[in-house]
Amino acid sequence: MNELMKEKHIKCIKNVGVDYFSYLASEQINELSEEEFRRFMNYQYLAMEDTAILSCSLYDLWIGKKE
């Protein structure tokens, strides 16, 4: 995506993804206590910009700006 946008003179501002493994464990996530869910969400916020996870994400949000 970055290479394609670079050709169009669009700079990446932010690229985030959803942890794919969270999707697989959705039933377990629904059963978490409030404290467990808070810790899980903290992990999500940290992991969503990890390039290793971006390649496994079900969804990706790429935000760019024209140079």
C-alpha positions in Angstrom: 0.0 0.0 0.0 2.8 2.4 0.9 4.5 2.0 -2.4 1.3 2.4 -4.4 0.4 5.6 -2.5 4.0 6.9 -2.8 3.6 6.8 -6.6 0.5 9.0 -6.2 2.4 11.4 -3.9 0.3 10.5 -0.9 2.2 10.2 2.5 1.1 7.7 5.1 -0.1 9.4 8.3 -1.3 6.3 10.1 -1.7 2.6 9.3 -3.5 0.4 11.9 -4.9 -3.1 11.9 -7.2 -5.3 14.0 -5.4 -8.2 15.7 -6.6 -11.2 13.8 -6.3 -13.5 16.8 -8.9 -11.4 18.6 -11.4 -12.3 15.9 -10.7 -16.0 16.4 -11.3 -15.6 20.2 -14.4 -13.4 20.1 -16.5 -15.7 22.3 -13.8 -15.8 25.0 -13.5 -12.0 24.8 -17.2 -11.7 25.5 -16.7 -13.6 28.7 -13.9 -11.4 30.1 -14.3 -9.5 33.4 -14.1 -5.7 33.3 -10.4 -5.8 34.4 -9.5 -8.5 31.9 -11.3 -6.6 29.1 -9.4 -3.4 30.1 -6.1 -5.2 29.8 -7.1 -6.8 26.5 -8.0 -3.4 25.1 -4.7 -2.0 26.2 -3.0 -4.8 24.3 -5.2 -4.0 21.2 -4.2 -0.3 21.3 -0.5 -1.3 21.5 -0.7 -4.0 18.9 -2.8 -2.3 16.2 0.3 -0.4 14.8 2.7 -3.4 15.0 3.8 -4.2 11.4 3.8 -7.9 12.1 0.1 -7.8 13.1 -0.8 -5.5 10.2 0.0 -8.3 7.7 -2.4 -10.6 9.6 -5.2 -8.1 10.1 -8.8 -8.7 8.9 -9.2 -5.0 8.6 -6.7 -2.3 7.9 -7.1 1.5 8.1 -4.6 3.4 6.0 -4.8 7.2 6.5 -2.8 9.4 4.1 -2.3 13.0 3.1 -1.5 14.3 -0.4 2.0 15.8 -0.5 
